[in-house]
């Protein structure tokens, strides 16, 4: 009986060790994929590429703002730090009940720092889309 308990304990330990790298790899891949989507959309805004920028918006955002030009107009008017960031720095990726939220610090054209909170949505094909962005003005101003 004692030998059986040792064997079971060893199996539990080994199964935990073998599953941990897979979980970490999955989380690392999710982080990279989410950052890539945000980076590509920010690059599209800088290039004034409405088609590409719009392609990273989740279906719900596309329903709210049908058409690439309408979407770009909304971003230009309501989200200037997202539309024309001088710099960007990725922060933490947090899991929330609404899905993953990626923190990105953006510096706008005037040097004002903003915390952009990107709510992400995984699509049926496994890809990630941007379901919303909330901007929080920070106290810092860059030179």
N, C-alpha and C positions, 0 to 999 in steps of 0.2 A: 504494500500500500504506500509506503514511504517512497519507494522507487518510482511509482506511478505519479505521485505528486511532484517529484523532481522533474520528471519527463514533461509533464503538463506545464510546469513553470517555465522550463526551457523553451518549449514550443511557443508559449505566449510571448516570451521575450524575443525570440527569433522572428515571430510574425510581426511584432511591433517594429523591429529593426528593418525588416524588408519593406514594410509599407511606408515608413517615414520618408525615405527618399522620393517615392512616387508622389506623396502628398506635397512635399516641398517643391518638386519639379513642376507639379500642376500649378501651385500657387505662383511660382516664379514665372511660368509661362503666361499666366493670367495677367500678372503685373506688367510684363513686357508688352503683351498684346494691347492692353488698355492704354499704356503710355504711347504706343505706336499710333493708335487711332487719334488720340488727342494731338500728338505732334503733327501728324499728317493733315489734320484739319487746320491747325494753326498755320502751317506752311501754306495751305491752300488759301487762307484768308490773306496772308501776306502777298501772295501772287495774284490776288483778285480772281481766283479760279472758283467761280460759283458752283459749277458742276461738281467739282471734287469736294469742296467744303460741304455741300448739301448731302453728298453721298455718305458722310459720316454721321448724319443726324438720324436718330431713331425714328421709326415709323410714326410715333405719336407727335413728334416735333414736325415731321413732314406734313402730317394732316393739319396741324395748327397753322403752318406756313407753307401752303401749297405753292410750289414753284421756287426755283433757285433764286431768282431776283428778289422775290418777296422775303425769302429767308435771309439773303445777304443784306437787304435793307434793314431788317430787324436787328441783325447783329451790328451793323454799322451804327445805327441810332442808339440801341440799348446796351451794347456791350463793347464800347471802344477799346478797353484794355485787351479783350479777346481778339478783336478785329485787327488791331495794330500794336501788339506787344513789342516793347523794346527788348525785353528779355523774358525768359521763363525758367522756372526751376521746379522740378517735380518733388513733391513731399510724400506724405504717407498715403497709402491706399487703405481705406477703412471699409469694413463690411458693415452695412446697415440693413435694417428691415426692407428698405426700398431697393437694395442692391449695392454694389460697390460704389464708393465715392472716392475719386482721386483728387487729392489736394495739389494745386499748382499755384505757385507764386508768380504773378505777372507784374512787370513794371511797364506802365503805360508811357506814351510819348512825352508826358510832362514829368516823368520820374516818380510818379505816385505808385506805391506798392499796393497790390490787390491780391487777396486770396480767392482763387477761383475753385469752386467745389463742383467737380464734374460728376454727375450721376450717370452711371453707365448701365447699359441694358444688353444682356446677352441675347442674341438672335437664335432662332431655331437651327440655323446652320453652324452655330458655335461662334460666330463672329461677334464683335462688340460694336455697339453704336452709342452715341452720346444722347442721353435722354433729357438732359437739362444741365444748365450751368447757373450757379448762384455766385455772385460777386460780393466780397466783403472787403471794404476799404480798410487798409491797414494804416497805422500811424507813420510808418517809415516812408521816407522820400529819398530816392536815389539821386546822386549828384549827376 
